[in-house]
Amino acid sequence: MLHLHLGEAFHLHPLVFVVMPYLAALAFVEGYAFVLRGELGTFLALRSARVIGFGLCVALFVVWIARFFGALGGPVPTS
């Protein structure tokens, strides 16, 4: 994704375009609050951030299970 190979990033994990903005927002808000006030935990103090984070964890688990059973390009063949 950092090399802008967006199709390959989506192929590797279909939730990349949902999870990465969440993680970027988390890193930005936490870094900003730490630099200004020396506080950590600002982002996750927001109820909406915790609910979205929990939803993303559930979605990641569902994708993992789906790939385990052969959906979404999984499982990866062993050599």
N, C-alpha and C positions, 0 to 999 in steps of 0.2 A: 504494500500500500504506500509506503514511503517513496517508492520509485514510480508511483502513479500507475502501476499495473492494476487498475481497479477491477477489471474482469477476473484476473487471477486471484486477487484478494477475496472477491465474492465467492469464487469457486472453492477456495480453501475454507472459508467460513461465511455462510450467508448472513450472519448477524454483525459482520465487521462494520457496516455503515451505521449501526445503531449503537454498538458497544463503544466504538472509538470516540464519538462525540461526547458520550457520557463520561468516559475516562478523561478526556481532554478538559471538560468542564470541571470535573473533580480536581484535577491537578491545578488548573488555573485558579479556582476559588480558594483552594487550600493554600497555594503558594502566595496569593495576594493577601489573604488574611494573616498568614505567618509573617510576611514581610512588614505589613502595616502594624499589626497588633501582637505578634508573637504567639498567636493562638493556632491550635490544630483542632480539627473536628468541626469546622464551620459548615462545610458542605453537607456532611451527614447529620448535622443538627436540624436540617430542613426535612420535614416529614415527607415532602414530595420526592426529594432526592433518595430517601430510604426506600420509599415505595417503588420508585422506578428501578433502583438498584436491585431490590428483591425480585422484581419482575424480570429483569435482565438475567439474573442468576437462574431463575426458573426456565427462561427461554433457552439459555445456554445448555442447561441440563437436558431439555427436550431435544435440542438439536444433537447433542451427544448420543442420546439413546436412539434417535432416528438413524444416525449414521452407523451405530452399532448393528442395527438390523438391516443395513443396506441402502437406506434412503440418503438423498443429498450427496451422492458420490462416495459413500462409505460402504463397507469398511476398506481400509487401505490393504491391498494385497501384501502378504509377507513373501520374502524371497528365500 
